[in-house]
């Protein structure tokens, strides 16, 4: 899975914030390390492609 190795090695350096919303929730991932940000982007792109046409980004 793209990005997974980088996330496994650096997950402790990623801040995850959860916020409830009327229509669900928002997760925000933050890191100061460009390589971890790239790994997050790669992993999310792979997740979108694995879950078919109903998967949406940016929501």
Residue pairs with C-beta under 8 A, 6 or more apart in sequence:
1 43
1 46
2 42
2 43
2 45
2 46
3 38
3 39
3 40
3 41
3 42
3 43
3 44
3 46
4 39
4 43
5 39
6 35
6 36
6 38
6 39
6 42
7 14
7 36
7 39
7 40
7 43
10 31
10 33
10 35
10 36
10 39
13 31
13 32
13 33
13 36
14 29
14 30
14 31
14 36
14 40
15 29
15 30
15 31
16 27
16 28
16 29
16 30
17 27
17 28
17 30
18 25
18 26
18 27
19 25
19 26
19 28
29 40
31 37
31 40
44 57
47 55
48 55
48 56
48 57
